[in-house]
């Protein structure tokens, strides 16, 4: 018999109310089914939840087109292999599931995530090899690190002294949910009236932030941290754009001083693209306005989303009538 919290004399929480607030509109794939987001649930005994033993990737759909889906699939399958997980689907099948989630959600601007968790060990053993790996995916509305106003005036960011988990502990190329360092950094930022934060690497150089890479522009040359960061696909797209424009760009050590003294700073993420930073720890970046290099790259970045060389259309069904 199912006993409710009420039967046990505990206070009841209106669960439907929580569901409505917690789930954006969208469609998830799980265990062979496409479900509304509010019905896509996993066991709390999944290693993904208990130990952050999971990997994921997020691709976005913009104006009804996936952006650089191949690179996201490469990174996802690479992460799964490095974590010694097995997927029940091949690359084409995963692409098909992401496509179906997007079509069923109806979103033309979407944040589309694929996840593999270690899963649950049938006997609750402590051996990860016993766990049955689990694949899931979902499509929800597109979200951005920076809102419209922040895109116009530039973000106000803090550099936290929290150290991003070093590559000797977790290979940053495996996209992961080890975010406690990033979340602690965020709170440092909020305490200093900043909107988001950057963490440093073990040598005190700038690393990355919660869900984004960072670039500095000095005298027309771009630099971005080389190690201890996720090799972001937006970051890579900036390299591709710089090549096209003949701009100098290098992955190297970026000191906190170099970042503060830059003419322009921007962050990059699938969640928002190229986003300007105009304040660091209360001080202005350059003249405190969004700079010309950032503006040009941002415009070209969004133009690439219409170009079949970089994007693939979602096959939405024709509208009736
Ligand atoms: N760094 C971290 C820690 C991230 O989680 C992300 C994206 O979620 C990025 C960087 C940016 O990567 P991408 O441009 O592939 O979205």
Boltz pocket constraint, residues with backbone or C-beta under 6 A from the ligand:
constraints:
  - pocket:
      binder: B
      contacts: [[A, 58], [A, 176], [A, 208], [A, 209], [A, 210], [A, 211], [A, 212], [A, 213], [A, 229], [A, 230], [A, 231], [A, 232], [A, 233], [A, 234], [A, 235], [A, 268], [A, 269], [A, 270], [A, 271]]
      max_distance: 6.0
